[in-house]
Amino acid sequence: MAKQTREERQELMRNFDDFAYWLRTSILAGAVTAEDFGRMIDVLLPVTKARSSLTLRIDELGLSTRTLTCLKNRGDIENVGQLLEMTEGELLKTKGFGRKCLNEVKEILADMELTFGMMEAKTEVPDFMRERLLSEARKLSEP
């Protein structure tokens, strides 16, 4: 399975609603097999679950002042979606952000049933599907 880029994952997220419409239509038309449908669901369920939390701002998470200040000072994390794109290692390189801050963030994410790297790991689309999904999503989003 080829590694997806961050841009490919974000494009899939942006086109999720269009894809869901395409998937429903394809199932009704008999164009998607039960096996393909099962694989798609395995890929999309975690994305759907996480999607509702992605836009939640980090200052709404109830983080300690130190942790929140460190994250804001990075300048590239404003919401949960951006936080999930980070790795633990990347966060630990942040000035003033140590293990205690990391554990606090991990605990809050765990309460939300989210983990670091889940966006990368759980949205990985099998090669046999990736191009077809992106192609169909693009077609649906064209005027």
Residue frames relative to the residue before (quaternion, step in Angstrom):
aa qw qx qy qz dx dy dz
M 1.0000 0.0000 0.0000 0.0000 0.00 0.00 0.00
A 0.3852 -0.7341 0.5134 0.2217 3.59 -0.75 1.02
K 0.5027 -0.6516 0.4840 0.2975 3.55 -1.12 0.73
Q 0.3395 -0.7345 0.5523 0.2004 3.55 -0.92 0.94
T 0.4248 -0.6659 0.5424 0.2862 3.52 -1.17 0.59
R 0.6622 -0.4871 0.3858 0.4187 3.54 -1.28 0.32
E 0.6458 0.5330 -0.3180 0.4446 3.59 1.00 -0.82
E 0.6390 0.5172 -0.3288 0.4648 3.59 1.00 -0.78
R 0.6534 0.5016 -0.3185 0.4691 3.59 0.95 -0.84
Q 0.6623 0.4992 -0.3125 0.4632 3.59 0.94 -0.84
E 0.6283 0.5270 -0.3379 0.4619 3.58 1.04 -0.73
L 0.6339 0.5184 -0.3298 0.4698 3.58 1.00 -0.78
M 0.6480 0.5110 -0.3245 0.4623 3.59 0.97 -0.81
R 0.6616 0.5128 -0.3128 0.4488 3.60 0.91 -0.90
N 0.7517 0.3839 -0.1981 0.4983 3.54 1.03 -0.79
F 0.3131 0.7983 -0.4758 0.1958 3.57 1.26 0.17
D 0.6732 0.4980 -0.3131 0.4480 3.60 0.83 -0.90
D 0.6484 0.4986 -0.3146 0.4816 3.56 0.99 -0.83
F 0.6430 0.5185 -0.3268 0.4593 3.56 1.00 -0.80
A 0.6309 0.5355 -0.3385 0.4479 3.59 0.96 -0.85
Y 0.6330 0.5168 -0.3225 0.4777 3.58 1.03 -0.79
W 0.6520 0.5110 -0.3085 0.4675 3.58 0.92 -0.94
L 0.6575 0.5199 -0.3137 0.4461 3.57 0.92 -0.89
R 0.6430 0.5115 -0.3246 0.4685 3.61 0.92 -0.87
T 0.6674 0.5033 -0.2931 0.4641 3.56 0.91 -0.95
S 0.6652 0.5090 -0.2995 0.4569 3.60 0.95 -0.88
I 0.6341 0.5184 -0.3313 0.4684 3.58 1.01 -0.75
L 0.6697 0.4994 -0.2974 0.4623 3.56 0.91 -0.93
A 0.6999 0.4489 -0.2639 0.4889 3.58 1.06 -0.71
G 0.4746 -0.6901 0.4291 0.3382 3.59 1.26 -0.14
A 0.4510 0.7135 -0.4335 0.3156 3.59 1.24 0.33
V 0.7121 0.3593 -0.2367 0.5548 3.60 1.25 -0.24
T 0.3704 -0.7327 0.5261 0.2218 3.56 -0.80 1.00
A 0.6502 -0.5076 0.3888 0.4104 3.56 -1.25 0.34
E 0.6367 0.5310 -0.3268 0.4537 3.59 1.03 -0.77
D 0.6567 0.4911 -0.3058 0.4837 3.60 0.94 -0.89
F 0.6350 0.5327 -0.3277 0.4535 3.55 0.98 -0.85
G 0.6471 0.5242 -0.3159 0.4547 3.60 0.94 -0.86
R 0.6531 0.5037 -0.3097 0.4731 3.57 0.98 -0.85
M 0.6515 0.5169 -0.3151 0.4572 3.58 0.96 -0.85
I 0.6474 0.5158 -0.3199 0.4610 3.56 0.96 -0.84
D 0.6279 0.5413 -0.3328 0.4494 3.58 0.99 -0.84
V 0.6792 0.4745 -0.2750 0.4877 3.56 1.08 -0.75
L 0.7752 0.4301 -0.2002 0.4171 3.57 0.83 -1.00
L 0.5645 0.6248 -0.4021 0.3596 3.63 1.04 -0.54
P 0.6810 0.4614 -0.3219 0.4688 3.63 0.79 -0.83
V 0.6149 0.5423 -0.3446 0.4572 3.59 1.08 -0.68
T 0.6519 0.5171 -0.3108 0.4593 3.57 0.93 -0.90
K 0.6565 0.5157 -0.3066 0.4573 3.55 0.93 -0.90
A 0.7123 0.4539 -0.2563 0.4700 3.57 0.87 -0.96
R 0.5648 0.6625 -0.3712 0.3230 3.55 1.08 -0.75
S 0.6588 0.5269 -0.3170 0.4333 3.58 0.97 -0.80
S 0.7155 0.4342 -0.2508 0.4865 3.61 1.16 -0.48
L 0.4942 0.7246 -0.4037 0.2604 3.59 1.19 -0.42
T 0.7435 0.4145 -0.2359 0.4687 3.59 0.96 -0.76
L 0.4250 0.6921 -0.4730 0.3415 3.59 1.27 0.01
R 0.4128 -0.7280 0.4959 0.2315 3.57 -0.74 1.09
I 0.5639 -0.6306 0.4094 0.3416 3.58 -1.02 0.75
D 0.6443 0.5183 -0.3424 0.4460 3.60 1.09 -0.51
E 0.6247 0.5072 -0.3410 0.4860 3.59 1.30 0.06
L 0.5442 0.6621 -0.3738 0.3545 3.59 1.29 0.01
G 0.4535 -0.6944 0.4496 0.3318 3.59 1.22 -0.25
L 0.2894 0.7715 -0.5092 0.2486 3.56 1.13 0.68
S 0.5783 -0.5538 0.4543 0.3905 3.57 -1.22 0.43
T 0.6675 -0.5108 0.3613 0.4037 3.55 -1.23 0.47
R 0.6578 0.5191 -0.3178 0.4437 3.59 0.88 -0.91
T 0.6821 0.4875 -0.2940 0.4590 3.60 0.81 -0.98
L 0.6675 0.5025 -0.3010 0.4598 3.57 0.89 -0.94
T 0.6499 0.5163 -0.3177 0.4584 3.59 0.94 -0.87
C 0.6431 0.5207 -0.3243 0.4584 3.60 0.93 -0.86
L 0.6767 0.4891 -0.2960 0.4640 3.58 0.88 -0.93
K 0.6685 0.4919 -0.3072 0.4655 3.59 0.92 -0.85
N 0.6473 0.5350 -0.3218 0.4373 3.59 1.01 -0.77
R 0.5327 0.6049 -0.4133 0.4237 3.60 1.19 -0.38
G 0.3174 -0.7907 0.4665 0.2377 3.55 1.07 -0.77
D 0.7401 0.3939 -0.2370 0.4909 3.60 1.20 -0.15
I 0.6804 0.4138 -0.2953 0.5278 3.59 1.24 0.27
E 0.0328 0.8072 -0.5860 0.0634 3.54 -0.52 1.23
N 0.8088 0.1458 -0.0600 0.5665 3.58 1.14 -0.56
V 0.7241 -0.4462 0.3098 0.4250 3.56 -1.33 0.22
G 0.6171 0.5602 -0.3507 0.4272 3.60 0.97 -0.77
Q 0.6769 0.4712 -0.2855 0.4881 3.57 0.94 -0.88
L 0.6149 0.5445 -0.3376 0.4598 3.57 1.09 -0.69
L 0.6779 0.4992 -0.2878 0.4564 3.59 0.96 -0.87
E 0.5973 0.5605 -0.3593 0.4472 3.58 1.20 -0.39
M 0.6179 0.5541 -0.3318 0.4484 3.58 1.25 -0.41
T 0.3370 -0.6801 0.5972 0.2594 3.53 -1.32 0.26
E 0.6520 -0.4943 0.3847 0.4273 3.55 -1.23 0.32
G 0.6409 0.5464 -0.3143 0.4381 3.56 0.98 -0.86
E 0.6487 0.5109 -0.3164 0.4670 3.57 0.98 -0.85
L 0.6630 0.5016 -0.3073 0.4630 3.57 0.95 -0.84
L 0.6624 0.5168 -0.3130 0.4428 3.59 0.95 -0.81
K 0.6128 0.5347 -0.3495 0.4652 3.59 1.21 -0.31
T 0.5117 0.6429 -0.4109 0.3949 3.59 1.30 -0.20
K 0.5368 -0.6425 0.4473 0.3147 3.55 -0.90 0.96
G 0.8434 0.1696 -0.1540 0.4861 3.57 -0.85 1.06
F 0.6199 0.5341 -0.3274 0.4726 3.57 1.33 -0.15
G 0.0145 0.8313 -0.5523 0.0614 3.56 -0.26 1.28
R 0.8010 -0.2917 0.2246 0.4721 3.53 -1.32 -0.33
K 0.6366 0.5350 -0.3394 0.4396 3.59 0.96 -0.82
C 0.6520 0.4928 -0.3068 0.4879 3.61 0.98 -0.84
L 0.6471 0.5276 -0.3181 0.4491 3.57 0.94 -0.90
N 0.6690 0.4983 -0.3018 0.4615 3.58 0.89 -0.91
E 0.6159 0.5399 -0.3414 0.4611 3.58 1.06 -0.70
V 0.6708 0.4857 -0.2936 0.4774 3.58 0.89 -0.93
K 0.6517 0.5179 -0.3179 0.4538 3.60 0.91 -0.89
E 0.6439 0.5250 -0.3220 0.4540 3.59 1.00 -0.79
I 0.6657 0.4897 -0.3015 0.4755 3.58 0.94 -0.87
L 0.6452 0.5031 -0.3198 0.4777 3.59 0.98 -0.80
A 0.6350 0.5309 -0.3301 0.4538 3.59 0.98 -0.81
D 0.6211 0.5355 -0.3366 0.4627 3.60 1.05 -0.74
M 0.6991 0.4276 -0.2443 0.5184 3.57 1.20 -0.62
E 0.4249 -0.7161 0.4284 0.3509 3.57 1.40 0.04
L 0.5074 0.5973 -0.4313 0.4469 3.53 1.05 0.92
T 0.0775 -0.7846 0.6129 0.0528 3.57 -1.21 0.51
F 0.6087 -0.5242 0.4351 0.4067 3.54 -1.25 0.40
G 0.8162 0.2696 -0.2016 0.4695 3.54 -1.06 0.77
M 0.4810 0.6915 -0.4467 0.3016 3.60 1.19 -0.17
M 0.6125 0.5505 -0.3683 0.4315 3.58 1.03 -0.61
E 0.6715 0.4695 -0.2963 0.4908 3.56 1.02 -0.73
A 0.7253 0.4599 -0.2595 0.4418 3.54 0.75 -1.02
K 0.7701 0.4018 -0.2107 0.4484 3.58 0.82 -0.92
T 0.7019 0.4292 -0.2972 0.4847 3.59 1.14 -0.28
E 0.3642 0.7258 -0.4997 0.3014 3.56 1.25 0.25
V 0.1745 -0.7980 0.5728 0.0688 3.56 -0.55 1.17
P 0.5058 -0.6543 0.4600 0.3232 3.60 -0.82 0.91
D 0.6414 -0.5689 0.3607 0.3672 3.56 -1.08 0.79
F 0.6600 0.5371 -0.3294 0.4091 3.58 0.90 -0.89
M 0.7334 0.4232 -0.2225 0.4832 3.59 1.21 -0.47
R 0.5632 0.6800 -0.3849 0.2687 3.56 0.99 -0.87
E 0.7209 0.4428 -0.2696 0.4600 3.59 0.64 -1.07
R 0.6434 0.5204 -0.3281 0.4556 3.57 0.98 -0.79
L 0.6602 0.5104 -0.3114 0.4546 3.58 0.93 -0.87
L 0.6797 0.4804 -0.2932 0.4704 3.56 0.88 -0.93
S 0.6356 0.5344 -0.3220 0.4547 3.56 1.01 -0.83
E 0.6849 0.4755 -0.2861 0.4722 3.58 0.86 -0.94
A 0.6422 0.5165 -0.3306 0.4600 3.59 0.97 -0.79
R 0.6457 0.5115 -0.3233 0.4657 3.59 1.01 -0.79
K 0.6356 0.5364 -0.3278 0.4481 3.59 0.96 -0.86
L 0.6857 0.4932 -0.2784 0.4573 3.55 0.93 -0.94
S 0.7127 0.4481 -0.2774 0.4630 3.58 1.05 -0.63
E 0.5099 0.6251 -0.4327 0.4025 3.60 1.27 -0.03
P 0.5380 -0.6449 0.4331 0.3271 3.61 -1.04 0.73
